[in-house]
Amino acid sequence: SILDHAARTYPDAEVISHDTSGERRSNYAQTAARARRLASSLTRLGIGYGGMVGSLAWNTHRLLELFYAAPGIGAVLHTANPRLSVEQIAYCINQAGYRHLFVDPESLELAEQVAPLLSTVTEFVILADRDAMPATRLAGTICYEDLIDAGDAGFAWPVFDERTASTLCFTSGTTGNPKGVLYSHRGTLLSALATSGGNAWAVSQYDSILAIAPFFHCNGWAMPFFAPMVGAKLVLPGRAMDNPHLHRLIIEEAVTASAAVPTILLGLVEHCRASGQTLGRLDRVICGGSPPPPALVAALRSEFGVRLIHAWGMTETTHGGSFSPTPADATVEQVVAAARHQGWEVYGNALRVVDEDGKELPPDGTSPGHLQARGHWVAARYFRDAAPAPTNADGWMETGDVAIFSPDRSFRITDRAKDVIKSGGEWISSIEIEHALIGLPGLRDAAVIGVAHQRWMERPLLLVVPSDDGALTEDDVRRRLAASIPKWWLPDEILFVDALPRTPTGKLRKDVLRREYRDRFQPPAAGG
Ligand code: AMP
């Protein structure tokens, strides 16, 4: 219904897409027609109600079409995250267990590495033009454009229950394997309506949205849904996330709104400063995943006229569950003050903090508690029950975040109860790093914590307690880690200490460590 509405009401609103073969300019009328063709071809491939397909792809017009074609026939689209490790990607796809994986040329090499580990995928649909089909070692490839060409433009969308599953995203927030969160048509549509509104994205047909945040993260932060819903121009950058590329799109496509993690925005600001350029018509950016540094918020407003709207959310809340909006004429001080907290809950995603006994805490500006979410698009359980349900009997879901509510009902995340580090928008499991060190000769104890970092928001710091013989060296530790964890997980610093703080029952006090080392990678922030 979203795409039909867009094709009827805003047929000429543009969809701009970039990938390895260059730029493609189309609109919602064409997107809707191609989605119908694709849907009819999927049906002929035997995919239908209750079925599933997957994608390993970045934001392009083809992925957008897939977001409608598969769910539109009652099948689920699993958007696999190409930033996970090969093993994790294979785990997610195998758990979902489908036959068709849609791969863009940029992710082809990765798909070739993942393929031998896959137990159900037999067909790889390459998201490319026929004459641009890349050479590949993958067996069973299909050209995406052949599916479009062979499809029926008059295909009639089937009608089914709105609680039918539509998309699937995995979160790798904690230890162990990634956990799947299955979204429904109902939750997706309601959450897109709620977050398109004035207190969140405030989007309309006069906006041009640059979708920097990838569609495989949190249902694309709802952009694939509310952009056509309101008839906004949609600019899809593909995989390339370099500053000149993003900047060019912002200027050339007269982008007014975007969404990104702080690290990307820091890069853009640096790029503009170094090259003496503006951010054109950019009016606001939704920034989430990690709290943005106040200096970034101030620079965007004072130097480029852009309002940063701080948002909080998680895979389990579908996407943004809170926003910190400011008026269009907000001063630098107003925007900075608003972005110091994670904002206010949006309708449909209630938020509260509770103490250790589950009792709700007052919004007094001083009582930190466990943040919980409840609402129409909050996950009640994980896909195939692969992990314990995060939700209690009353429907409140544990977010794993620690927060304080102020008397004005805005809230601020103060800590994380889950033992993970978020670096440049992606998760690093501190426990997996610690596990990689188990049994290392000369090591008595080890702990990894996330420490604030100017560029990546957080980076890992490793604290090592050596045995008394003093034989362990930093090189030993680094060699062991390099052999067992991804390179970008390697701790920025390894510190040798005499002991680690523990509770009387032997539990590691990471909160104590996080406080002690909070300024290790950057000077203390002015004003806290
Ligand atoms: P994910 O499911 O990968 O999107 O991760 C969700 C988690 O990221 C949240 O539970 C928080 O721990 C963290 N997070 C997301 N947005 C923010 C934010 N604005 N400030 C602080 N932490 C955030």
Boltz pocket constraint, residues with backbone or C-beta under 6 A from the ligand:
constraints:
  - pocket:
      binder: B
      contacts: [[A, 171], [A, 172], [A, 173], [A, 218], [A, 287], [A, 288], [A, 289], [A, 290], [A, 291], [A, 310], [A, 311], [A, 312], [A, 313], [A, 314], [A, 315], [A, 316], [A, 342], [A, 399], [A, 400], [A, 401], [A, 413], [A, 416], [A, 422], [A, 425]]
      max_distance: 6.0
